[in-house]
Amino acid sequence: MKTLKLISFLIIGFAFILGCSGNNANIKNLSESESEVTQHELEGNWSDYNIRYNGVVIVIDPKNDDKTILVPNYWSTVKDQDTWDQLVNGTVTAGFRLNQVWGNEI
């Protein structure tokens, strides 16, 4: 009986590990040239994205795909060019200082 429980536990554990190890996000480091292209694209086309932020994290979710990145409702939303410029430049907004997105000098 103990052997059956152990085997059952191992099968369930193995299935759990397989189920949780999927490729949920593709995170990769960009080269400097790829990063510059992405930076210029985002600076000019910010309205094509749903951009949400808190004091530490900025989430940039493309509007034209069938996927949605879920963030808490209390996070701030970029609704205009001034807010986006403040985020990119690391200026003070919403009562707290945000880090610079691309490390540009203030």
ChimeraX attribute file (.defattr): number of C-alpha atoms within 10 A of each C-alpha:
attribute: neighborCount
match mode: 1-to-1
recipient: residues
	/A:1	5
	/A:2	7
	/A:3	8
	/A:4	9
	/A:5	10
	/A:6	11
	/A:7	11
	/A:8	12
	/A:9	12
	/A:10	12
	/A:11	12
	/A:12	12
	/A:13	12
	/A:14	11
	/A:15	11
	/A:16	11
	/A:17	11
	/A:18	10
	/A:19	9
	/A:20	9
	/A:21	8
	/A:22	8
	/A:23	7
	/A:24	7
	/A:25	6
	/A:26	5
	/A:27	7
	/A:28	6
	/A:29	7
	/A:30	10
	/A:31	8
	/A:32	9
	/A:33	9
	/A:34	10
	/A:35	13
	/A:36	13
	/A:37	11
	/A:38	12
	/A:39	15
	/A:40	11
	/A:41	11
	/A:42	16
	/A:43	14
	/A:44	10
	/A:45	11
	/A:46	19
	/A:47	16
	/A:48	13
	/A:49	15
	/A:50	17
	/A:51	20
	/A:52	21
	/A:53	18
	/A:54	16
	/A:55	14
	/A:56	8
	/A:57	12
	/A:58	18
	/A:59	16
	/A:60	16
	/A:61	16
	/A:62	16
	/A:63	13
	/A:64	10
	/A:65	7
	/A:66	6
	/A:67	9
	/A:68	11
	/A:69	11
	/A:70	9
	/A:71	11
	/A:72	9
	/A:73	8
	/A:74	9
	/A:75	14
	/A:76	14
	/A:77	16
	/A:78	20
	/A:79	13
	/A:80	10
	/A:81	14
	/A:82	10
	/A:83	16
	/A:84	18
	/A:85	14
	/A:86	18
	/A:87	21
	/A:88	20
	/A:89	18
	/A:90	19
	/A:91	15
	/A:92	13
	/A:93	12
	/A:94	10
	/A:95	7
	/A:96	10
	/A:97	14
	/A:98	21
	/A:99	18
	/A:100	15
	/A:101	14
	/A:102	13
	/A:103	10
	/A:104	9
	/A:105	7
	/A:106	8
